[in-house]
Amino acid sequence: MYKVNINAVVGDTNVLIDQVHFDSRKIDNADVFVAIKGNVVDGHEFINDVIKNGASAIICEKTPNKLTHGVTYVEVDNTAKALAYIAANYYNSPSENLKLVGVTGTNGKTTIASLLYQLFKKAGFKVGLLSTVKIMVDEIEYKATHTTPDSLTINSYLSEMNNEGVEFCFMEVSSHGIHQYRTEGLHFEGGIFTNLSHEHLDYHNTFSEYRDVKKSFFDNLPKTAFSLVNIDDKNGQVMLQNTDSKQYTYALKTYANYRAQILENQFNGLLLKINEYEVWTKLIGNFNAYNLLAIYATAELLGLENTEILRLISELENVNGRFQYFVTEGNITVIIDYAHTPDALKNVIETINCIRTNNEKLITVVGCGGDRDKTKRPKMAHIASALSSKVVFTSDNPRSEDPQVILSEMEAGVEPLNFKKTLSIIDRKQAIKTACQLAKPNDIILVAGKGHETYQEINGERIDFDDYKIVEEFLKQLQK
């Protein structure tokens, strides 16, 4: 049972409650409302509304001047943190009844969490997954809305996992989720750190702040947990400072507890040597070598036998929207990838360039999201234009921003010698169509930035848009 530090209580605490909510629109009779101060909306502004709708108790950071008889007010320092503890208690601390592993870092979270889910399912366990792509309660699938859901949602799913007899759960842990206390009150069996690069600086302001938020996840792990970090990333050692957990490292380039070597890298897979054992996998690229090494290490730390882990790794299928590829009848290779950071885009393109020869073109379609970190826009354009044969800059999810402004900020990162390689087409569908028209037999088309997403977000609306389906459709039309 987790305890919330309380500053003041006004009213009777001996009252029965029904539901706990932080969304004022969901409040009904006998519910508790937790007033969260968000970046845009302050829940304290809706206290009067939720009382009219029947709220019996209010958790707040400042007790209102005007009080309503029959309503209990509980004042705390931080309502977001309090909500996490309340959620864990409300659902009887479900994270303690399974082995929960959190995956954090800039890139690789979804792949590692999803493939660990896949591997443990193949090993015969009941498994849970909380990821950007989807939420799985063993065999039951739910749609994901956030990389790391709010604390009530997390505990609700974990409680359902308890009911279904789930033994292991793998969870993406975002910097937003850590900073907003969504993972407080959860008992973790272990944490994995993948890497750290340019991302979310619109939210965290500085890279050091972003790094320190990630680090706080490991700082809070208990002695019984393990920390597994990519020591090839210079921030890996930082994550291990001050943690009480058992420390393990993995690497391709330096000495570590778990080491891997790439023996072969082709479009149909990787041949890896992991701690003296060779394994063939369907996944591709250096970045997936790191992901697979983290998966191997985690599975061993959770008690699986190493030869079984290697067998299961050889059976793993790629994650939707992560280096997902197909080859057309006309021998054009198409790759769909979620790469939406400079480092991720560089990794994907360099992987393609390591495998391809100079006899075919790499045509890259890429954009940058609106209402997000603007400083990465010229960097991503610079990388795409420098490493590709041809680049089509286009819209990603422009949200409330003018897509032409986004494209102009991207174009500023292109070096003069690469200008002739680039095109800018605002309409993403037309941009993909143009890439398909430019492609000849043996060429490669990379459509980056959206991956598994099946929508575009424009001026508050979500419009159906699936990169994979659209490029597949255009190439079929061109082959007729």
N, C-alpha and C positions, 0 to 999 in steps of 0.2 A: 504494500500500500504506500503510495507516494503522498507526501505532505506538502501542502501549499502554504507558504508564509502569508499570514493574514494581518493586515494593518488595523482594520476596524470592521465590526459587524453591527448592522442596525436591523433589528427585527428578530423573529423567531427562527432558530436553526432546526427546530424539531418539526420540519415539514417534509412531506413526501413530494418527490419530483418525478416527472415523467421523462422528457427528453432534454438533452443539452444541445444548444445551438449557438453559433456566433453569427449566423445569418438571420437578421431581424424578420425576414419574410417567412421564415419557417416556424416561428414561435406560435404555440397553441397553449391551451390551459395547462397549468402546472409545470410548464417548462422553465429551464434555467437559460438565461441569456448572458453570454460572455461578450462584453463590449471590447472589441479589438480595435486598436488604433492602426489603420492601414496606411499605405502610401497615398491613397486617394481619398478614402472614406474613413471617418472615425465612427465606430459603432456606438460611442457614447451619445451621439446625436439622435439615436433611435430608441433611447431608453423609454421615453414616454409612449412611443408607438407599441413597443413590445408589451408594456404593462397593460395597455388597452386591449391587446390580443390575448391576455391571460397569463403572462409570465409571473411565476411565483417568486423567483429569485433573480437578482442581478449581480453579476461579477464585474467589477469595474475598477479603474485606477483612481477615479475621483468620485466620491459619493455625491450625488446631486444635492443641490440646496433644497429643492422641493421634493419631499418624500411622500410616497403613497402608502397609506395604511394597509397592512396585510402583505406587503411585499418585503422580502428580506434582501438587504444590500450587503455585499461582501466586498471590501476594498483590499486590493492587492497591489504590489509594485508593478507587476507585468502580467497583463491579462493573457497575452499570447502564450507565455510560459505556463501560466496557471491552467489554461485550456488543455495543454498537452498532458499535465498531470491529472486533471479532472477526467480527460478522455480515457487515460490508462486505467484509472480507478473505476470509472463507469463500466468499462468492458472487462473488469477483473484482470487487469495486467496480462493481456493475451500474449505479449511478446516473450513472457517468461516460460510459456508452455511449448515453445518451439525454438529451433536454432535459427536466429535471424542474423543475416550477414549484410552489411551495408557497403555499397560500392560508390566511391566518390572520386572526383577528378574532373578535368575538362572534357576529355574524350575517352570513349570506351566503356562508359558506365552501362549503357543499354546492352551492348554486345556481351559484356561479361555477365551481367545479371541474367540476361535471357538465355545464354548458353549454359550457365550453371543450372538454371531451371530445367533446361533440356536434358543435361547430363544426369542430374539426379532423378529425373523422371525415368530415363532409360535404365537407371540403376535399380529401379523398382520402388522408389520412395514416393510418398505423397508430398508434393512440393507447392510452395506459393511463390508468386512473383509480383513485385510492385515496380513497374517500369514506365518509361515514357510511351512505349508502344502499346502496352496493354497490362491489365491486372489479371492474374490467374490465381484462383483458389483451387488448387489441384487441377481438375479437368474443366472447371467453370471459368469462362472468360468474361471479363468486364472491360468496358472502354476506359482508357486512361485520359485524364484531362490535364494533369500536371506531372512533371518529372517526379516530384515528391509531393503527394497529396497533403491536405491539412491533417492535423493530428487526430481529429475525430474520425475522418475517413480511414486513415491508416489503422487505427485501433478497431474500427468496425470490421475491416477486411481481415485483420489478424484474428479477431474473435471468430469470424466465420471459418477461418483456417483451422482454429482450434476445434470447432464443431465437426469439421471434415477430417480430422485426424492428421493434419499436415505436420510433418516433422521438420522440414527445412523451409526457410523463406529467404529469397534474395531480393534486395531492395536498392534501387538507385537513390542516392542521397545527394541532392543538389545543394549548392551554396545558399540559394534562397531558402530552402527547407531548413538548413541548419540555423541560418541567421534569424529566421522567423519562428524558431523553437518548435518546429513541427516534429522533430525527432526526439524531443525531450520526453523522459518517462518511458522510453523504449529500452529493453534489455537486449543488447547486441552480443552475439557469440563471436563476431569478428568484424573487422573493417578492412576494405581494400582501397588503396590509393593508386590511381592509374597514371596520371600526369597532370601538369598544370601549364596552361598557356592562355593567351589573350581571349578573354570572354567575360561577359556580364559586368564590364566596367562602367556601364550606365547605371548599375545598381550599387556596386561596391566602391565606386569612385577611384580607388587605387588598386594596383596589383597586389601590394602587400596586404591590404585589407581583405581582398579576395582569398589570398593564400592563408591568412590567419583564421578566417572563418572555416575553411576546410580543415585546418589543423585542430580547431576546437573539437571537431568530431572525434579525433583520435585522443585528444586530451581527456575526454570524458568516458572513454572505454574503461570497463572494470579490469581488474587483475586477471579475471577468469577468461577474458576475451583475447583474441589475437589481432595484431595489426600486420597487414601484408602490404608492403609498399614497393613501387617501382623505383629502384635505387639508381637507375640510369637517368632519371629525372632529378635535377639538383634539389628539387623541393621534397623529394622522398625522405631524405634524412631529417628535414625540418618537421615532417609529420610525426616522426618518432620521438622528438624532443618532448619530455614531460609526460608521456603516456605511461600508465601503469600496466598496460596490456603486454602480452608476450609478443616480441618483435621478430618479424621475418621479412626478408627482402627477396625480390626477383629482378633479373636483369638479362639483357642480351650482350651487353658490352663490358660489364664490370663484374667483379667477384660478388656473389650473392648466395643465399641459401638455396634458391631455385634459379637455374641457369638454362638458357636455350640457345641453340645455334640453328640458323636457317641453312639447310643443305640444298634445297631446291625451291624455287619460287616461280610458279607458272599460273596461267589463267585458270587451270583446272585444280589448283591447290598448292599446298605447301608441304614440303618434307622437313620436319623439325627433329632436332636432337634435344631432348629434355632430360637433364641429369643422367646422361649416358644411355638413355632409351630413345630409339627412333620411332617416329609416328608420322603417318601421312594424314593430312586433313584437307577437307574441301574448302577451307577458308584461304584467303589470299592476302599477301602483303606483310611488311614488317610490323605494322601496327597490330595486325591480327596475331602475329607471333607473340607479342607482348600480352595480348588478351588471353590467348590460349595458355601461356605460361602461368598467368594469374589464376586461370581456371584450374589448371593442374594442381597448383600449390594449394588453393583453397579446398579442393576436393580431398587432397591428402590430409590437410589440417583438420578436416571434418571427419576423418576416419576411413575414407575409402582406400582400397589397396591399389598400389601404383600401376600394376599391369592392367587392372580393370579400368582405371582412369584413362589410360592410353587407348584401350579398345573403344571406350565410349567417346573419347575425343575424335577418333577417326570416323565416327558415325554422325557427328554434329552437323546440322544444316545451318546455312547462313541466316542471319536475322533479317527480317523484312526491312528493306530500305538501307541496309548497311552493306555496301559493296555488292549489291544485288545485280546480277548481270545475266544477259542472254545473248545468243548469237543468232542473227537472222539467216534466212536461206541465202541471202546475197552476201553472206560472210561479213556482216558489220557487227561489231561487238558493242553492246550498249550496257553501260554501268549506271545504276541509280544509287546515289549515296547521300546520306544526311549531312555530310560535311558542311558546317556553317560557321566554322571558325578558321582563322588563317592556318593554324597548325594542322587541323583536320584536313583541310583542302590540300595543303602541301603534302601530307602523308599519302593521301589517295592518289594524287597526280604522280608523285614520285614512284609509288608502287606500280602504276600503269607504265610509266617510262622505263622502269627496271625490266619489265617483262617484254614490252614491245620492241620491235626493231625500228630503224629509221625509214622503213619502206612504207609505213602507213601514217596517217595523220591522227592526232588526238584533237577532237573538237569538244570543247568544254562549254557547257551552259551553266551560268551561275549568277546569283543575285544576292542581295543582302536584305535582311528584315528591317521594316520600319519601326520606329519608336524603340529602338534598341541601340546598343553601343555603336556610335558613328565612327569611332576611330579605327575600327577594323575594316571598314569599307575599302579604302585605298590599298590596304595591305592584301586583302583577298584578291582584288583586281590585279595587283602587281604579281602575285604568285601565279594566278591563272594565266595571265598574258605571257609571263616569262617561261612557264613550263609547258604550255600547250601549243599546238600547231595553229589553232584557230580558237577564238573565244567569242561567245555571244553573251553579253551582259544583259540581264533582264530582271523582272520583278521576282521577288521571293514572296513574302507576306508584307506588303507595304503598310498595312494597318492604316493609321490616320495620316501618314506622310505622303507627300507627292512623290510618286515613283521616279519622276524625271530628276528630282533633286537627289534621290538616292543614287541613281545611275551616274549623275555628274560627279558625285563625291567618290564613287568607285573609279571613274575614268581618270581622276586626278592621280591615281596610283600607278598608272601605266607609263612605263618608260618610253621615250620617243621612238626607240628602235623597234618597239612592239606595237605601235599604233596601227600598222597595216594588218595586224593579226586580229583586230577587234571589231566587233559590231555591237551596237546597242539597240535592243528592241524591247520596248516596255511590256508588250503583251507576251506573257510567258508561253502561251500556246503557240504563238507565231514564232517565237524564239526557238522553241523545240523543233517546230516544223522546218525552220531555216537550217538548223544543224543537221537534220535528216536529209535535206536536199543537198547539203554540201558534202555529205559522206559518200565515199566510194567503197567498193569491195575491199575488205581487210582493214578499213579505218575503224576508229574507236570513238564512240560518243559517250561523254560523261555528263550526266545531268545531276548537278550537285545542289545541296542546300535544304531540300525538303524531305527526301527519303521516304519514310513510311507515311508522311502526312497525305491525306486525301482531300485537302482543301487549300484554298487561298483565302487569306484574311485581308479584306479591302474595305476600308471605311466602316468598320464595325460589323461587316457581313462575312460569313464564311461561305465561300462558293466552292462547289464540288470541283476538285482538281487533283488528278492522280498522275504524277510524272510517268510512272511505269506504263500505265494504260495508254497515255497520250503518245508517247514515243513509239510504243508498239504499234498503235493504230496508224500513225503516219508512215512508218517504214513498210507496213503491209500494203498501204495504198501506193507507195512509190514502186513497189516490186511488181505491181500488176501490169 
